[in-house]
């Protein structure tokens, strides 16, 4: 009878050892996956920060070009108005000559 109890105990110990071994393997796989995911997340965060920086640079460049465009537009408008002012007297004298 004692031998039966020892055999049962031995069987239980073997089962526990197998279970522990299986759990260790699963733990290693999970840890490896976690490390890989952490590295991927870090990579995505780095890319996201880089893209955000690029976006800010493009936004600044666009604003600068927009200001330049508005400034040039105003300069052209002023020059055109001055030219029209100069041409106005000529237009009046042309009508008188007819």
C-alpha positions as CSV (number, residue, x, y, z in Angstrom):
1,X,0.0,0.0,0.0
2,X,2.8,2.4,0.8
3,X,4.3,1.6,-2.5
4,X,1.1,2.6,-4.3
5,X,1.2,5.9,-2.4
6,X,4.8,6.5,-3.5
7,X,3.9,5.7,-7.1
8,X,1.0,8.1,-7.0
9,X,3.1,10.7,-5.4
10,X,5.8,10.2,-8.0
11,X,3.2,10.4,-10.8
12,X,1.9,13.7,-9.4
13,X,5.5,15.1,-9.1
14,X,6.2,14.2,-12.7
15,X,3.0,15.9,-13.7
16,X,3.9,19.0,-11.8
17,X,7.4,19.1,-13.2
18,X,6.0,18.7,-16.7
19,X,3.5,21.5,-16.0
20,X,6.3,23.8,-14.7
21,X,8.4,23.1,-17.8
22,X,5.4,23.9,-20.0
23,X,4.7,27.1,-18.1
24,X,8.3,28.1,-18.3
25,X,8.3,27.6,-22.1
26,X,5.1,29.7,-22.4
27,X,6.6,32.4,-20.2
28,X,9.6,32.6,-22.5
29,X,7.4,32.8,-25.6
30,X,5.3,35.5,-24.0
31,X,8.4,37.4,-22.8
32,X,9.9,37.2,-26.3
33,X,6.7,38.5,-27.9
34,X,6.5,41.3,-25.4
35,X,10.0,42.4,-26.2
36,X,9.3,42.4,-29.9
37,X,6.1,44.4,-29.4
38,X,7.9,46.8,-27.2
39,X,10.6,47.3,-29.8
40,X,7.9,47.8,-32.5
41,X,6.1,50.3,-30.4
42,X,9.3,52.2,-29.8
43,X,10.0,52.2,-33.5
44,X,6.4,53.5,-34.3
45,X,6.8,56.2,-31.7
46,X,10.1,57.2,-33.2
47,X,8.6,57.4,-36.7
48,X,5.6,59.3,-35.3
49,X,7.8,61.9,-33.7
50,X,9.8,62.2,-36.8
51,X,6.6,62.7,-38.9
52,X,5.3,65.2,-36.5
53,X,8.6,67.2,-36.7
54,X,8.4,67.0,-40.5
55,X,4.8,68.1,-40.5
56,X,5.7,71.2,-38.3
57,X,8.5,72.0,-40.7
58,X,6.2,71.8,-43.7
59,X,3.6,73.8,-41.9
60,X,6.1,76.5,-41.2
61,X,7.3,76.4,-44.8
62,X,3.8,76.7,-46.1
63,X,3.0,79.6,-43.8
64,X,6.2,81.4,-45.0
65,X,5.3,80.8,-48.7
66,X,1.8,81.9,-48.1
67,X,3.0,85.2,-46.5
68,X,5.4,85.7,-49.5
69,X,2.6,85.1,-51.9
70,X,0.3,87.6,-50.2
71,X,3.1,90.1,-50.1
72,X,3.9,89.7,-53.8
73,X,0.2,89.9,-54.6
74,X,-0.1,93.2,-52.8
75,X,3.1,94.5,-54.6
76,X,1.6,93.6,-58.0
77,X,-1.7,95.2,-57.0
78,X,0.0,98.4,-56.0
79,X,2.2,98.5,-59.2
80,X,-0.9,97.9,-61.3
81,X,-2.8,100.6,-59.5
82,X,0.1,103.0,-60.1
83,X,0.2,102.1,-63.8
84,X,-3.5,102.6,-64.1
85,X,-3.2,106.0,-62.5
86,X,-0.5,106.9,-65.0
87,X,-2.6,105.7,-67.9
88,X,-5.7,107.5,-66.8
89,X,-4.6,110.9,-68.1
90,X,-3.7,109.4,-71.4
91,X,-7.1,107.8,-71.7
92,X,-8.8,111.2,-71.2
93,X,-6.6,112.9,-73.8
94,X,-7.4,110.2,-76.3
95,X,-11.1,110.8,-75.9
96,X,-10.6,114.5,-76.4
97,X,-8.7,113.8,-79.7
98,X,-11.6,112.0,-81.2
